[in-house]
């Protein structure tokens, strides 16, 4: 087992549904600790930079438009195998394919509005956490 950190974003659809607390409760129940958190209205430039790896994909503009459509909640989580543990909680990208009881199965409406983002690897998580938080804002406990 490895103590890891991962980046979670509660996307504008889930924030609008008022389920931030329900999603946080799932993190905590799974043993993931919140070590940094903020609510933020992303600028277009911030969202484009965050999703730069998808720049050439046909859904890029729709993804960025969606991510700036309202505030998001950005959280760094810490725990044993945090990256995979968090992705298990999220479920498949397309909520129609997400396993029962996952965040996306329960709260997401479509592949575009799919409630949450989670880092896909430890190295990606380091870059994504640093994209939104200064090192001094991540408080291990
Ligand atoms: P992930 O969020 O499950 O890691 P990624 O493949 O990294 O999935 O894609 C990033 C985000 O881009 C997804 O969460 C989803 O909102 C959006 N996305 C991915 N694939 C599609 C697609 O085929 N159509 C529309 N949006 C997509």
Boltz pocket constraint, residues with backbone or C-beta under 6 A from the ligand:
constraints:
  - pocket:
      binder: B
      contacts: [[A, 59], [A, 63], [A, 91], [A, 92], [A, 93], [A, 111], [A, 112], [A, 113], [A, 114], [A, 116], [A, 117], [A, 118], [A, 120]]
      max_distance: 6.0
